[in-house]
Amino acid sequence: MFALPATEIETCELKKSLAELKEGLVSLAAMLNKNGYAKLWFGVAPNGLAVGLDITEKPDALLKRTGRFRRHGPTQGGYWEVIN
């Protein structure tokens, strides 16, 4: 079992729906670059209330819409970039 975060913090981003997928991935890359650690939750409102997800889009379409991540540099000290 896991506990939902109560609120967003420097290493945790909360997104209410998959409509915020792109923004969530950009935030995830920024948190990884700054802290080297991050969590990104979908289906959770900014106040920490679990609202769930209504997934109507096929997974392949979601992935095409999000772009992807690219790691630059060494494992320690490199950075992440979201690319379209």
C-alpha positions as CSV (number, residue, x, y, z in Angstrom):
1,M,0.0,0.0,0.0
2,F,1.2,3.6,-0.6
3,A,0.2,7.0,0.7
4,L,-0.9,9.8,-1.5
5,P,1.1,13.0,-1.1
6,A,-0.8,15.7,0.8
7,T,0.5,18.4,-1.5
8,E,3.1,19.2,-4.1
9,I,6.6,19.6,-2.9
10,E,9.9,20.2,-4.7
11,T,10.2,16.5,-5.7
12,C,6.5,15.7,-6.2
13,E,4.2,17.0,-8.8
14,L,0.4,16.3,-8.7
15,K,-1.7,16.3,-11.9
16,K,-5.5,15.9,-11.9
17,S,-5.8,14.3,-15.3
18,L,-3.9,13.0,-18.3
19,A,-4.8,16.2,-20.1
20,E,-1.8,17.6,-18.1
21,L,0.5,14.8,-19.3
22,K,2.9,17.0,-21.3
23,E,3.1,19.6,-18.4
24,G,3.7,16.8,-16.0
25,L,6.6,15.3,-18.0
26,V,8.2,18.8,-18.3
27,S,7.9,19.2,-14.5
28,L,9.3,15.7,-14.0
29,A,12.4,16.5,-16.1
30,A,12.9,19.7,-14.2
31,M,12.7,17.9,-10.8
32,L,15.1,15.2,-12.0
33,N,17.6,17.8,-13.2
34,K,17.5,19.8,-10.0
35,N,17.1,17.0,-7.4
36,G,18.0,13.7,-9.1
37,Y,14.7,12.3,-7.7
38,A,11.1,13.0,-8.5
39,K,7.6,11.6,-8.3
40,L,4.8,12.5,-10.7
41,W,1.2,11.5,-9.8
42,F,-1.8,11.5,-12.1
43,G,-5.4,11.4,-10.8
44,V,-4.5,13.5,-7.8
45,A,-5.7,17.1,-7.3
46,P,-3.1,19.8,-6.3
47,N,-4.5,19.6,-2.7
48,G,-3.7,15.8,-2.5
49,L,-7.3,14.6,-3.0
50,A,-7.4,11.5,-5.1
51,V,-9.8,12.1,-8.0
52,G,-9.0,9.1,-10.2
53,L,-8.5,8.9,-14.0
54,D,-10.9,8.4,-16.9
55,I,-8.7,6.9,-19.6
56,T,-10.4,7.1,-22.9
57,E,-7.4,7.5,-25.1
58,K,-5.4,4.5,-26.3
59,P,-2.0,4.1,-24.8
60,D,-0.2,4.5,-28.2
61,A,-2.0,7.8,-28.8
62,L,-1.0,9.1,-25.3
63,L,2.7,8.2,-25.9
64,K,2.7,9.9,-29.3
65,R,1.3,13.1,-27.7
66,T,3.8,13.2,-24.8
67,G,7.1,13.2,-26.5
68,R,9.9,11.3,-24.8
69,F,12.9,11.8,-22.5
70,R,16.5,12.0,-23.4
71,R,19.3,11.9,-20.9
72,H,22.4,14.0,-21.5
73,G,25.7,13.5,-19.9
74,P,26.8,11.0,-17.3
75,T,24.5,9.1,-14.9
76,Q,25.6,11.5,-12.1
77,G,25.6,15.1,-13.0
78,G,23.8,14.8,-16.4
79,Y,20.4,16.3,-17.1
80,W,17.0,15.2,-18.6
81,E,15.2,16.8,-21.5
82,V,11.7,16.3,-22.8
83,I,11.7,16.1,-26.6
84,N,8.8,16.1,-29.0
